[in-house]
Amino acid sequence: MGWWPFGKKDPSKRPIINDPLLKDTRTWIGELRDLCEMNFDQPEEARRQIRQMQVEWKQAVDEGMLNAVNREALESRAFRLLTCTDEEWLGWLDNLEFWKPGWKPENVGADEA
C-alpha cells in the first residue's frame, strides 16, 4: 500500500505565491532593489523597468493592494534612481539606508521648515 492521500508535496512543485495582498513594504522595496542590482551595469534598462514598476504600483493602489504611504516611499526611491546620473547610480545601490523601510530623503525636513 504505497498510496496515501495526505502525503507531503514536493517543495519544488508548490506554486509560487505572487499575490500582492501578501506583499509588505519590505517585499515591494526588495523587488525594486533586485531589479536595480540585476541591472547595476545598465542603468538605462533599470530605469525603463522602474517606470514599468511605477505603473504596477499605481494599479496596486487603485485595487487597494498597496497603501498610499507605501507607494509614496517607493516613488521617492524611484525618483532618486530615475533622476540620478550614471555615476550616482552605484552610490544609491550601495547605500544600505536607502533600501531600509522608513528611509526618508534628507532634504524633506529642510523643505518643510
Secondary structure, 3 states (H helix, E strand, C coil): CCCCCCCCCCHHHCCCCCCHHHCCHHHHHHHHHHHHHHCCCCHHHHHHHHHHHHHHHHHHHHCCCCCHHHHHHHHHHHHHHHHCCHHHHHHHHHCCHHHCCCCCCCCHHHHHC
